[in-house]
Amino acid sequence: MRTSHSVSWQPVAGIFQNSLLTVLLIAASLSAAEPESGAGDNEATSAQKARLAAMKRMASRYQLAAGKDGVTKLELTAEPLLRWSNPVRGGEDGCLYLFVDKGRPQAALSIYPTNDKQAWNHEFQSLAETQLAATKGDKIAWRPDKPGVEFKSLPDAPVPAESATRRLAQMRSLADHFSATVDFRGDKTALRRLSAPVYRYGSGETDPLDGAVFVFAQATDPELLLLLEARKSGDKHQWHYAVARSTMWVLEVEYGGRQVWTAARQDRATASPEQTYYDIARQFDE
C-alpha cells in the first residue's frame, strides 16, 4: 500500500525572485559561451557522403569477366558490403565491394584514400577458381593468371543443415574456429572477425547449397576474407573453406589452433596485374 504525502511550501517572494534571476543569468551566460553545434557534424557528414559517392563511381567503372576467354560477365554489388576505417594505420575511410556470378563472389574490390588524401588505392583480390579479367574503359586493369582461392574440406564439420537459418548458425560456429594475425612492419597483431558475414549466397537448389563471406579486420578494415560453402561432395554436401588476403602485409590463419594458411608480404614496387592480389596505387576519380 502506497501512502500519499502532500508537501506545501511558500517561498519568500524576494528570495525566490533573486534565486530565479540568478539561475536565468547563469543559463544565459552558459548559452552564450556554448559554441554553435551542428556545423562540424554537417561538414563531416558531407565529406563522408562525398567520399562514398566517389568510391561508388570508381568501382562502377570496372568491368570484370571470369573464365579464360572472359565470357562470364560479373556483376558489381550495388552498395558496398562494408564501410570501414582503420585508425591504427591512419585509414580514414574505405569501401569493400564484390563482383559476383549469379550471386557467387568471384572478386573483391576495396577502395580507400591514400595517406595524403590526394588520390585513391584500388585493391583487387580474386575469389575465383578460374582466371579473371578487369577492364577500365578499353584498357586491361587487372588480369590474374591463376585462381585466387582454393577450397578445402572441413572433414570434422557437421553435415550442412536442411534449413537456411540453421546453416547460417553452422557457418558462424565454423568461423569461430578460425583465427588470423597480420604482421604490419614487424608488429604482429590478432585480427578481429566481424560477427556477421558481410555477404550470404546460395539458392539452396544449386551448388553450392549455401555460402558466406566473413571478414577478419583490424578495427573494421578488412585484412582477410574467409569463404565458407556447403559444396556437393559425392552424393551429399560438405562444408568447405577458402581464405583470401585483403592486404599486402603478412598474414597467418589457424583453424582449431593449427596453422592452415599463410601469405607473405607483397610490395607495390613489384606488383603486377597478373597477381591474384593487386593493389593499384594512386587512382583518381575521373
N, C-alpha and C positions, 0 to 999 in steps of 0.2 A: 504494500500500500504506500502510495506516494503522498506525502504531506505537503501542502502548498503553503509557502510563506510569502507574505507581502512586505516589502520594504519600502518605506516612504522617506523621502528626504527633501529638504527645501534649501537650496544653495543661497548663500548670502549674495545679494544681487551684485554688489561691487566686486567681490572676489571672483564670482563666476564670469562676469564680463571681462575682467582683466585677464583671467586664465584663457578665455576663449580668444581674446585678442592676441595673446602670446602665441597660442597654437597656430592661429592664422598667419602671423608674421613668420614663424618658423617654416610653415608649409610653403609660404610664398618664396622665402629665401632658398629653400631646397629645390623648389621648382625652377627658379631662375638659374641655379647652379647646375642643374641636370642637363647634360648635352642632349641635343635632339637625337632620338633613336630612329632607326629605320633606314637612314641614308646609306650607312655602311653595309647593312644587310641587303639592301636593294642592289647595291653595286656588286656584292659578292654573288648574289643570285643571277644577275645579268651576265656576269663573267662566266659562271658555270653553264648557263644556257647557251652562251655563245660558243664555249668550248665543245659542248655536246653537239651542237649543230655542225661545227667544223669537223668533228670526228665522224659524224654520220655521213657528211658529204664525201670525205676522203675514203671511207670504207666502201661507199656505193660506187666509186669509180673503178673498182677492181672487178674483173670478170674471171671466174675460176671454172675450170673444167677438169674432170677426172678421166683416167684412162690414158693409154699410150697415145692414142690419136685425139684425145681431148673431146670425145663425142658426148660425154655426160656433163651437161651444164649444171653447175652447183648454184644453190640459192642462198643469198645472204640473209641472216636473221634480221627481221625488220628493226628491232631495237637491240641495244647492247644487252648481253646477258648479265653483265656485271659492270658497274661503275665503281672504279677503285681509286685508292690513293695509298701512298707509302711514305709516311713522314720519316721513317727510319733512313731512307735513302733519298729523301727530297722529292719524291714523286707526288706532285700536286693533284694530278687528275689522270684518268685513263679509262678506256672502254675496251671490253672484250666482246668480240663478235664470233660467230661460227658461220661457215659455209657448209651447207648440208645437201645431201642427195636423198630425196624422198624422206626427209626428216632426220636421216642418219648423218652425224657430224663427219666431215671429211677434212676440214681445215679450220684452224683458229687464227684470228687476227686481233692483235692488241695494239691500240693506238694511244700514244701518250706524248706530252710535250717534252722537248729537250730541256736540259737543265737551265739553259739561258732563256727559255720560253720564246725563242725566236723561230722555232721550227717544230717538227713532229717526228717521232720514230714510229715506224710501222713494223710490227713484229709478227711474222708468219710462223706457223707450225703445222706440219702435215699430220692429220689424224687418219689418213687413208692407208689402205693396204695395196694401193696401186700408185702410179705416177700422177702428178698434178701439174697444171699449168695455170699461172695467173697472168693476166694481161691488164694493162692500164692504157687505154687508148688503143693504139696499134702496136704497142711495144710489150715484149715479154718482161714482166717484173720479177717473176719467181717461177722456177721450174725444177722442183726436186726430182732427182733421177732414180729414187727408190722409195719404197713405202715408208711412211712416217711412224707407224706403230706396229707392234707385234703382239697379238692377243695370245694369252696363255691361260690354260685352265686352272681353276681353283678346286682341286680334287677333294679338299676337305670341306667344301661349301655345301650347304643343304641343296636339295633339289628345288629348282625355281617353283615358287608357289603358283597356284592357279589364278589367284586374283591379283590385279594390278596394285592394290593397296598393300597386300602382304609382300609382293615382290619389292616394292619400294622400301619396306621395313627391312627386308633381307639385304638389299643393296647398302642401306645405311649401316647395318650391322657389319657387313663385309668391309666397308670403307673404314670402319673403326679399327680394323686390324692392320691398316696401313699407317706408316709414319714416314715423314720425309724431312730432310735438312737441306739448307742452302749454305754454301760457303762463299761469302761475299768478301773478297780481298783478305782472306785469312780468318774472317770472323764466321765461324760455323754456328748456325742457329737453327732451331727447330721451326718448321713451318706449321701453321695452324690450318686444319681442314675446316672449311666453311661447312656448317652443319647440314645445310640442304644442298642437293645438287643444283647446279646452275642451269642444267638442261636435262630433259627427260625425253626419250624417244622409244619407238617400237609400237607396232599396231596391235600386237597380240595375235596376229594371224600370219605374219611373215617372219623370216629370220633376219635379225634377232627378234626374239619374242619381246624383249624389253631391254632398255639400256638407260644409262645416266652418265652425266659428266660431273665429276666432283672437282673442286679446286682446293689445292694446298697453297696458302698465301702467307706473305709477310705483310702484316697489317691486313689490308684487303687486296693487295697486289698479287695477282695470280702468278706463281712461280712454277707450278707443276699442275698438270691435268691428269686425273685418274678417270679412265673409262671402264665401266662395268657393263657387261652384256650377258643376257641369258641366250646362249647360242645352241643351235642344234648340234648334238654330238651323238651320232648313230641314230637311234630311234627315239631319243629323248633330249631334253635341254639340260645344259650345264652352265654354271657361272664361269665367265672368263674375264680377264682384266688386261688392260694395256695402260702404259703411262707415257706421257709426252712432256717435254720441257716447255716452259714459257719464260725462260730467262737464259742469258748467256753464261750465268755463273754455275759453279759446280753443284751437282745435285746427287743425293743418295736417297734411296727408297728401301724401306724394310716392310715385310709382311710377317706378322706374328713374331717379330724380333729377329727375323732372318733377312739379310740383305738380298734383294731381288733385282735391283736395277741401279745403275749409276750413269751419270753424264758428266763429261769433262767440260772445262771452261771453253767457251768459244770467243773468238776475238773478231771485232768488227773489221780490223785491218786485213784479215784473211778470209772474211765472209764471202760466200759465193751463192748465187741464186739457185745452184744445183743442190744445196744443202736442204735437209728436211726442216731445219730451223733456220730462219733467216730474218735478221733484224735490219731493216732498211733505214739507215740513219738520215736525219735532217731532210724530211719531206715537207712540202708546203701545200697549203690549201688552195690549189689553183687548177 
